[in-house]
Amino acid sequence: MLAGVPRWLRTLVAVLAFAGVAAWLTHSTWENITPSRQDVGFQTDFRDAVYYPVVAFTDGANPYDPVRYYRSYPVGQEFPLYSPVHLVAHLPLAALSLDDARAVYFGLNLVLVLVLAGVALRLAGYDVGLDGVLALGALLLLSAPGRVDLRNGEPTLLIVLACYLALASRAAQSGRAALGVAFALAKPTFGIPLALVLVARRRFRAVLVGVGAAVAISLVASFELASAAGGVGRLVDSLRDDLDVTSRSVQSRIGSPLRLDAANVLARATGLRPSESAATALGVVLLAIGVWAAWLLHTRSPGGDRSELAVTLAALVILVPIFRVGYDLLLLTWPILLLLRRRSVDAIRPAWLRTALVVLLLIPMIDPTSWSAFDDVVGRGGLASTVFGPTALGLCLLAAFAISCLLAVRPVRARAAVASRR
């Protein structure tokens, strides 16, 4: 469609588009940063979950102690249970003031959006040019997870790129996969499902090295944390307290409009409110099903780990079963680009299921319910807005997960049926 347009013109338009969206996002973010320590406005997650935990760590304090952390630093919430890898990775920010660190991290995330765009395009088999990278980067900034990630100051882009590094690494590239696993374990809700997917693909060495590296980094950091907490026992108690505070927070408990994982969306869709234990059990069951499907798929096609179905299934195994919020959906960039290719040797069949997967993944990325025009139609804050908002987005992801698992299992069942007839 754009074949007749000169490359320089496409590049110029892409530069202007990315610069315009980035400027709009920067202005709208800084306009909504408040000096209050409450969990309101933009960049609060950067303040509470990235910057001050690192400052506390370098100060010799224990950021996992929710009471002392809140009393000692101008934060609005507890430090979520990122692993100590997260603290070590962000140590350089402690040398900066909050304002400087916020600006640097926002700029870093803008750059990482372009890195994600380039990496996803290359992995999906597209030509990687400046025009394509900038155009996709602008679309990612406009997407629901992209806007939330930049505005809140999340470390998600780094973790998504770590997942891509691990998933895209071939069998002979165990070091790359291990590095991806180790960094993804900064956020265990990403790192653990990622490691299980790689185990399903028989990447045992990469998983062992990656987990070992993350554990080693965490142990070294834990010596300082245990000293700050007053001993190993008190550090463990603070971790337990932190988990308890997090699980009882409005944004984390079952029924939250911020959560998109399967247990939460089913609770919202049915009106039931299961216990956290029941929700966790459901997540573990779904995770086991997804890993089993990934194992079957790899068994059938050991060299097909970059195929449309393998990549889509891997991303959904990471996203659907365990606690998940909107900005985590940036992980869908690579699968969506794969599914949007016109023709591919490994395309999902039948074609209508491939189209269904594209739609089911694009809806949460676009999230039309997050734009004010949607609220103007259905009524701001009304039941329709609630139902068609996070519940519908989560159901789309759950449906895509179910379809991907069925597609992975179906050929195995088909062969079994043929064998039984013989």
N, C-alpha and C positions, 0 to 999 in steps of 0.2 A: 504493500500500500504506500510505503514511503520510499520505494526504490528510486523514483524519479527526483526526489528532493536531494540537493547537494549535501554532502556530509557536513560541510562547515555550517550550513544553515541548521541542520538538525542539532549539531553540537551547540550552536548559539542559543537555540530555543531551549535545549535541555539545561544549559548553564543558567539562563534567566529563570527557568521554572524552579530549579533547585534553590537558587539564591533567593527567589521570592518566597518560596515556602519556608525556607530556613529563617529568613528575616521575620516573617509573620509568626512563626513558632517561637522564635527568640523573644520578640516583643510581647506576645501574649503570655509567655511564661514569666518573664521578669515583671510584668504588670501585676501578676497574681502571687508574688512572693511576699509573705507577711512577716514582720519581725516577731510575731507571737510564737511561743514555743508549743502552741497547740498543733494537733495534726490536721491543719487546714491549709489551703492554698497549695501552690506548686513547690516542687523541690524539697518537700518534707521528707520523702524517703531517702533522698541523698543525704540530707542532714542527719537523719536518725539511724539509717542502716548502712551508710557508707562512710561519711566523714567522721562523725563523733565516735563511732566504735574504734576507728583507727587511732584517733586522738587519745581515747581512753587507754587503748593498748600501749601506745608509746608513753603515756603518763604513768604506766605501772598500775592501772586500774583494771577491773574485770567488767567489760561491757555486757557480759551475759547475766550479770546480777541486775534484774530489772529495777529494783528499788534504789540501789546505790547509783546506778547509771542515770536514772531519771533525776535524782537529787543532785548529782555532781555536774551534769551537763545540760545545756538549754535545749532539750529534746522533747518531743511530744508523745513518744511511744517507746516501747522496749526495742532492743536490738533483736531482730528475728534470728532464728537458729541457722544462720550461715555457718559454714565450718571455718576454722581458723585459716584455711587457705584464702578465704575472702579477705581477712585482715592483712595477711602477708602481701597479697597481690596489690592492695591499695595503700600500702605503707607510705609511698611518696606524698600522698595528699596531706599527711600530718604536718608537713613542713610549711603548708600554706594556711592563710586565714580562711574562714568559712566562705567569704565572698569570692576570694581568688580561686579556691578549690572548686567552688560551684561553677564558676565561669570556665575553668580549665576542663572540668568533667563534661560540661555541656558541649564544649567544642570538641572534645574527644569523641563523644557520642555522635556528633554530626559527621565526623570523619568515619567512624565505625559503620554508620548507615551506608556510606559509599563503599566501604570495604565489604559489607554484607551483600550489597547489590552486585558488586563485581564477582565475588566468590560464588554467589548463587547462580548468576548468569553462566559462569564458566562451568560449574558443576552440572547445570542443566543442559549444556551443549550449545549455548548460544554464542554468537560472536560477541566478544567483549570489547566494546569501544567506549570512548568517553561519553558519547551521546547516550548510549544505552544505559551506562552506569548512572549517569546523572538523572536520566529520566526515571529509572526505577527507584533511585534514591529519593526523588521528589514524591513518588507514589508511596514509598514506605513512610516518609514523614507525614503524609496525609492519612495513612492508614490508622485505624484505631489503636493497635498496639504501638505503632511508631510514635504517635502523638503522646500517648500516656508515658511511654518510656522516656522520651526527652523531657517532658514536663515534670515528671517526678524524679528524674535523675537516677534511673535504675542501672544496675550492672548487667542487664539482660543481654545486650548486644555482645559483650565479651563471652558470655556463657553460650549463647547461640553459636557463635563462631567456633568455640571449643567443641561443641557437639558436632558441627559440620566437619571439623578437622578429624574427629574420631570416626564418624560415619563414612566419610569419603576416603579414608586411608585404606589402601589395599593390604592384602595379607602380608606382603613383604615390607610394609611400612609400620611396623609395630611401634616404633618410637613416636611417630606422629599421633597414632591412635592413643597411646599411653599419655602423651602430653594433653590431648583433648580431654581424656577421662579425668586426669588429675585436676585440670582447671575447672571442668564442669562440676566436680565435687565440691567446689566452693559453695554451690547451692545444691544440697543433697537431693532435693526433689527433682533436679535435672540429672545429676550425676549418677544416682543409683539406677533409675530406669535405663539410662544410656549404657551403663556397664552391663546390665542384664541383656539388652539388645545385642551387644557385642559378644556376650557369652553365647547367645543363641546362634550367632554367626561363627562360633568356634574361634573367636579371637582371644583365647585364654591368656596368652602371654601379654598382650597389650593391656588387658584388664588387670592382671596381677601387677604389672609394673605401674600402671596408672594409679590404681588404688594404693599400692605400696608407697608411691611418691606422695600422694595426698595425705596418707596416714603419717608419714615421716615429717612432712611440713607441719601437720597439725600437732604432732607430739612435741616438736621443738617449740612451737608457739605455746603449747599447753603448759610447759614449764613456767613460763612467765605468767600465764593466766592463773595457774594454781598458786603461785607465789602471791599474786595480787588478791586472790580469793581467800588466802589463809590456809591452803591445803587442798589436796585432791578431793577429799570428801566434800568440802565446801564448794569447790568448783562444780562437782556433780550436782550438788543441791541447787546451785544457781542455774544450771542448765535445766533442771527439772522445773524450777520456778519460772524460768523464761518461757519454756514450752507451755506451761499452764496459763500464763498471762496471754501469750499469743493465741492459744486455742479459744480463750474466752473473749477475745476482742471482737468488735462488731464486724470487722472486715474478714475475719478468719472463721467464725463459727458457721455451722451448717445453716443454710438459708440466706447467706450473705449475697447481695447483688454483685459483689466484686468477683466472686469465685465462679469458674467455668468448668471445674472438674466434674466427673460423672456423678459422684455421690451427691454433690451439692445441687446439680441441675435436676436430678431425679427427685430430690427432696422438694425443690421449688415447684416442679411440675405436678407432683402428687399432693402437695400440701403436708406431707409427713415430715417430721423432724427427728430422724434417728439419732442415736448417740454418736459421739465421735468414734467410739470403738466399732460400732456397726458400719459407719461410713468408711473407716479405715479398712475394715474387713472386705467391704465391697471393692475398694480400690485395689487391694492386694489380689483379689480374685480376677479383676479385669486386667491387672498387670500380668498375672500368670497366663491368662488367655492370650494376651498380645505377644508375650515372649514366646509362648508355644507356637503361635502362628508364624512368628519371625523365624523360629527354628525350622518349621516345616518348609517355609519358603526357601531358606538357605539350603536345606537338604536337597530340594528339588533343583535348585540353580545356584551352586556355590559361587559362580562368578557374576551373579546378578544382583549384588548388593547395592548397585547404583541404579537399578531399574526403577521405573515409576512406582510400582507397587511396593518394592522393598523400602524405598526412601519415604514414601507416604506412610506406610505402616510404622516404620521406626519413629517418625515424628509424632504420630498419634499415640504410640505406646508411651512416649515420654510425656505427652501433654494431657491425655484424658484420665488415666486412673488416679493420679495423685493430685494433691492440692495445686490448683492452678488459677492464675489471674490473667487479666487481659493482655498485658504487655508481653507475657511469655509466648504469645501466638506469633511473634516474629520468627519463630522456628519454622513456620509454615511456608516461608518464602521459597525455599528450594523445592519442596514438593509441588507447590502451585505452578512454578515455572516449568517443571517437568510435565505436569499434566496439561499445560497450555500449548505445548509444542504441537505443530500441525500433524506431523507424522513421526513415528518412531518405531523402531524394530520391536522394542519391548513394551509397546503400548498396552494398556489395560483393555481387555475385552470382556463383555461386549462394549461397544462405544458409548451406549447410553449410560452405563455405570461409570465410565470415565468422566462423562459430562456431569453426572450427578456428584461425583467426588469434587470436581472443580467448583461447582456451585456451593457445596457444603463447606468447602474450605474458604472460598472467597467471602461468603457472608460474614463470618466472624472477623475477617481481616478488614473488610470495608466497614462493618458495623453501622448500617444506616440508622440504627436506633440511637446512636450517640450524637447525631446532629439535631440541632434545635428544630428543624423543619418537621422531623418525625414527631416530636412532642407536640408541636402545633396541631398536627393531624389527630393523634390519638389521645391527647390530653396529658399535659405535663404531670408526672407523678402518679397518674392513674393506674388502674389495674392493667389496662392494655399496654401501657408503657412498660410496666414491670414484667408482664408475661412475654411480650415480644422483644424485650431487651435481653438481659443476660440469660434468661431461661432458654429462649429460642437459639441464641448463639451456642450455648452449651449443648443443646440437643443436636445442633448441626454437627458439632465435633463428635458427639457420641455416635451419631448415625454414620459418619465417615469412618470412625473406628470399627464399627460393626461390619460395614461393607468391606473394609480392607482385610479384616480378619477372615471373613467368609471367602474372599477372593484368594487369600493365601492358602486356605484349607481345601477349597473346592477341587483343585486338580488332584490332590491326594485321594479324596473321596471318589473322584471319577475313576482313577486307576484301580482303586480297591473294588469298585463295583464291576469293572470289566473283568478283573481277576476272578471274582466270585462267580460270574456267569460262565467262565471257562471251566 
